[in-house]
Amino acid sequence: MAYDQHSIESNAGAISHQAWVEKNLDELCSKVDADKVILALACYGYDWPAGKVGKTLTYDNADGNGMRHDVYFTDAATYFNLIRKADDWGLAGIALWRLGSEDARLWSFISRSLDHDHLAREPFDFEKISKIKVGGIQYIGDGEILDLVNSPEPGLVKFAYNPANGLIEDQQYVKTPSNYVIKRFGERDNTVVLTFDDGPDPTYTPEVLDILKREQCSGSIFSCGGYGRKKYGSERKENYINVGEYIDPNDWLPGRTADEIYNEVVKQRDNGNIILLHDAGGNREATIEALPRIIHYFKAHGYKFATIGDLMGKKRDELMPPVQNASDSGSADHPIGFF
């Protein structure tokens, strides 16, 4: 295991310094044949906040919060140099701890030979690992309304490579990479929003509206994407709003009963503010039957019913401005014949 030279239980320092690994390999290979040794590489880092114990982190989740941190992590340059020496030793192979948390640039060279003679004949193209990409999505804030605030941008690294020994002797992170950052907002205490997807439906949508009117309860209706979604990813340009939900009774499942829908909503009541139901897309008799019970439950427990606009602090006219002409109607490829 070529790692934990320093750990969360020690002072801050390198996890797998090249000289430290080479020293340990020299000692091990003096006792065991090299072709019986597998070198395990660290695929993580350690974060030592000032005045606190360290904690483990993976390659793409280190960040700062205004406190001084000492962060050491392994990356493509670490792997390159260690594999480079392992190939010179003729070790049996390489292992990763843990698979999935490694710097993905590793896969640009792990399957090729990095021994000195091979590199002399076929130099490695460092352009392959000069750009860094990080995966995943970073969420900030709380709530079920989503706003994309940052799109991924690759990072850039410059390497100082010494062809004499075949090692990366220095590297500079010219630009750090970024990933998707999505802001969550709209969280409210003791508030629920009834939402209905996949409509309109000539049978069930009027029944939903009648129940909401009778119960003096607000709600938000989402029509099928084909009625409103612009093509080719123009949602951001056209000021579309992305809305999620944390309370989902899966009322669309075949055979779902009104009792099951009601019980699931009650069980998930503390998950968030937005309840996902459906007024179209199949037989929705169970949803229609469960809806008044759901409304009565939340009223009895002191909840306020709101709309998506209420969660956003927006008025109806701001979210649904009057249509000036047919091209701005929000209809894409399908005529709207119900409303």
Secondary structure, DSSP 8 states (H G I E B T S, - for coil): -B--SS-TTS-S--SS-HHHHHHHHHHHHTTS-GGG-EEEEE--EEEEETTS--EEE-TT-----SS-EEEEE--HHHHHHHHHHHHHHT-SEEEEETTTSS-GGGGGTTTS--SHHHHHHS---GGGGSEE---SEEEEESSSEEEEEE--B-EEEEEEEETTTTEEEEEEEEE--B-EEEEEE---TTEEEEEEEEE--TTHHHHHHHHHHHTT---EEEE-HHHH--STT-TTTTT--EE--SB---TTSTT--HHHHHHHHHHTTTS-SEEEEESSSS--HHHHHHHHHHHHHHHHTT-EEE-HHHHHT--HHHHS----SGGGS---SS-----
